Amino acid sequence: MERRNYEREHGHVKAGELFRLVVDHAQFAWLHNISEFVVRIDESLAAKEPITPEYTSVAFSLARKMFMPTESGDGFQKKYFDAIQNDPAVVIEHAELARLFNNELPDSSGA
């Protein structure tokens, strides 16, 4: 969505240029929280230590909070809210994400 908006104004950009824009350009600043979240998960997956149930629970909680669209939320939450209001494809994906978030994680405590 943001890429389409950017390309309408500035013309087509290649994938490498898009990555640089996401990191450096103010128009993409609202995506920084989610990209940092993805990096943290990636680093955890690459670490030698196993991922704990506690880490998984915290990660899910952060993701739920991040993907809570609100008109008055932070940059990402506001843009996400706007996208849901304006793009039927985003509505469908949000519904799937909500379904996944509402599924309980298996109890790994053995209880």
N, C-alpha and C positions, 0 to 999 in steps of 0.2 A: 504494500500500500504506500509506504513512505517512498519507496524507490520510484513508483509510478508518479507520485507527486513531484519528486525531484526531477525526474526525466522530462516531465511536461515543461518544466521551467528551464532546464539546462541541457536537454538532449540526452541521448543514450549514454549509459556508463557501463563499462565492463566490470566483471566480478571483482577483480583486484582493486579497481578504483572505488567500487561500492564499499568494500571492506574499509578502505582508508576514510571514506566519507562517514561511515558508521562510527569510526573511532574519533574522528577529528571535527566533523562539520556540525555546527549548532543545530541544524534541522533534524539531525538524528540523535541529539543528546538524550531525548526521552527514552531511547533504547538502551542506554548505558546500564541501568539497573538489571535488566534482564540478561544482557551480555555478560556482566560480572557474575551473575548467578550461575549461568551456564559454565563459565570458566571455573568457578569454585567446585561445581559438580564434577567437571572433567578432571580437575586436579585430584579430587577425592578418589575418583575411579582409578587414576594412575598411581596413587599412593600404594606403598607396600602394606600398610595397615588395612585390615578389613573394614568395610563400612558397617557401623553399628546400627542397631535399630533406633537408637536415640538420634543419631545423625539423620537417618532417613525420616524420622518423625519431624525433626526441625526443618529439614529441606522441604517436606510437603507443606508444613505450616507456612513457611516463607513463600512458597509458590502460590498457595491459596490466597494469601494476603496480596501478593503482587498482582494476581489475575482477578482481583475484586474490582470491577469497573465502577468508578464513581465520578460524578460530575465535578466534585470538588477534591478529588484525589491528587496524588503527586503527578508528575509529568506523564509517567507511563499509564497510571490508572485513568487519567483524564483522556489521554489519546485512545486508550483501549475502549473506554466508554463511547467516545465519538465514533470509533470504527464500528462498534456494534450497532450504533444508531444508523450508520450510513452504508453498511456493506452486508448484504445477506449472507455472503460466504463466511464472514467473521462471526455472524450469529450462529451459524451451523457449527463452526469450530469451537466457539465458546460453549455451546450446549454439550459438545463431546467432552471438553475439558471439565466442565462442571460435573458431568456424569462420572468421569474418572476420579475427581476429587471427592465425590460423595461415596465412592466405594471405600469401605473400610480396608485398611491394610491388615494382612493376616497377623495375628498375635504371635510374635516370635518369642515370647517369654516361656512358651510351652504350657501355659496355664489353660 
